[in-house]
Amino acid sequence: MLIHPWDAPRDDAEWQHWLAAHDFGQLAVNGPPGEPPHAQPLHFAYDAGRGEALTHLARPNPLWADLSARPEVVLSVVDDYVYVPGPWQAPPDIPAEHGVPTSFYAAVQLRCLARVVDDPAEKAELLNRQMGHFQPEGGSAPAAVGEEPYGRMLAGIRGLRLEVVGVRAKFKYAAHKPEEVQDRIVAGLTTRDGTRDAAAREHQLRRRGVWSPAT
């Protein structure tokens, strides 16, 4: 993922705050030599304090053998993406129809070392931590070894603890464009008001002034 200086996060807090509310992504696992990687969609719970992401998958999932052989993985999350028409992007000194269209998006890629969790008690603890993230209001029984309703189901899954060893984050929202162009894009997103336009507009307004050619 190419990250220009104007698209880079201001600090770790920026991408961590965004990731806390974006907990569905794709886990990329290396396949055997000559084969493409696995790309597994999944929910996960990111714990910034411990520097790890927690998830689990069904035991029959075909990625386990390759994951054990190559535990280096990437957890990729992309959202708040929109298409930006060319006329919105045109510099002030050229015709609007000569503007170049682009995509806006936010993306975080966590490079991780994966550890498979098979111990029943540890799996139950992992599931309860995930449940606490996704259902803070409660309403479901806790997972516990040998206890209903989930104890019997623990054998059908394997847990994953993903230790984060590197992060690449990007917020591509025209932070390097002239103010006049940014104003036009904000107006266009407001008028169009399509799916994710409000989120993209919020990113663009929030990130104004994070970069200049002198910095």
ABEGO torsion letter per residue (X at the ends): XBBBAAABBABAAAAAAAAAABABBBBBBBBBBGBBBBBBBBBBBBBAAAGBBBBBBBAABAAAAAAAABABBBBBBBBGBBBBBAAAABBAABBAAABBBBBBBBBBBBBBBBBBBABAAAAAAAAAAAAAAABAAEGBBBBBBGBOAAAAAAAABBBBBBBBABBBBBBBAGAABBAAAAAAAAAAAAAAGBBGAAAAAAAAAAABGABBAAX
